[in-house]
Amino acid sequence: MNKQKLTIAISGLNNVDSPGPGIPVIRGIRESEDIEPRIVGLAYENLEPGPYMHGYVDKTYKLPYPSEGVDPLMERIRYIHEREKIDVLIPNFDSEIFVFIKLADKLGQLGIHTFLPTLSQFEERHKSNLPQYGEKYDIRVPDSRPVTSFGEIEDLVRQGKFSWPLLVKGKFYDAYLARNAEQARIYFNSVNAKWGLPVIVQEFIKGTEVNVVALGDGNGRTIGAVPMRKQYITDKGKAWGGITLDDPSMLEFTHHVMSVTHWRGGMELELIRTPQNELYLIEINPRLPAWVYLAVAAGQNLPVALVKLAMGQDVPVWTHYDIGKIFIRYSYDMICDLDAFRKLSTTGEL
Amino acid sequence: MKIKKSLAISETGFVFDPSTGDSYTLNPIGLEILQMLREGNSREEITGTVTQAYDVDAMTFERYYFDFLGMLKQMQLVETDE
């Protein structure tokens, strides 16, 4: 069978202790039976491991940070596209999704396909909007409030709207369990310094964290979904090991979210299962997660399906995955020549 | 007490609960009892089988047996309508 040749640009190549999804997404795409990919890596830092992983990434270009604005980013993508003729672009960082949604039409005009949520889908699922989201779509969520000062957290506790412990979260990443005001102050300052305002305060729901990786076709259909429980969690709260679950209620929950929101693209649902077996949605990440390769190994190659959807191709719906599949992450020291580092640092290409 | 139907129990005593992802290791007697429970044996039948096969009286066995059942419940390895 002739494979379709596609050039696919992918970010999130920071395969570090808090890994981006880029390399696992590439790994899935490279296993496609009907796509022969050329992978163009999009990197922000010189020491992201992805650019040096030549078995996965064919060529890497550095990008300006999204915070520098839409124009410099678009200019850089145009430059890369002139050389690479990108067919599909998959951004994998929460912090860049917004910019790429904004650029999706311009990219489309150049012939670069994306498959991203709409701006309103992206905006309404922000952690700070979770209560409204829950109400609008009939989804059980913990109470969450955006705050811009530590004093507001104290006020919320004083007014009885929140009690200890509570979660202090960054708008993009990071979450800390604060058991008292002193801890909350430390976490507020730390999250604010890293991710800026607002900082999110969230009610702490006692239970087990479970996750679902899923792909929506934008018309309410769930193309695939695989539930997982983290078995080993790093001090950054990242899964270092996880296992696929046989949990129809999590799938039902996911199908409900997809059908009422018409989510377009990859997503990760972060859920808490209480001892009473209730599921609470604590976060929606608007992209495939770093553990997506577990879904591939369990029988659902969601990265390939995402590429096909971006290309406007028909994708069948998965109903099966292997239960009890485990992933165990590991670290590995790559040895690289100084010349490679020099090239990426000085020319922005490798 | 009904053991969860979905539990995967290996001959080596490895027990996997696919709904939670939890796994457990049983010693040989624990495995034997869990299998008898799964087959729907009553307490009397299990006590009879164990006291015949091993050097233990019924009262001593049942003390440990009920502890074991409590543990299975606590670990949510039994059907929820129990």
Interface residues (C-beta under 8 A of the other chain):
Chain A: T208 M228 R229 Q231 G242 I243 T244 L245 D246 D247 N277 I323 G324
Chain B: S6 A8 F16 P18 S19 T20 G21 T80
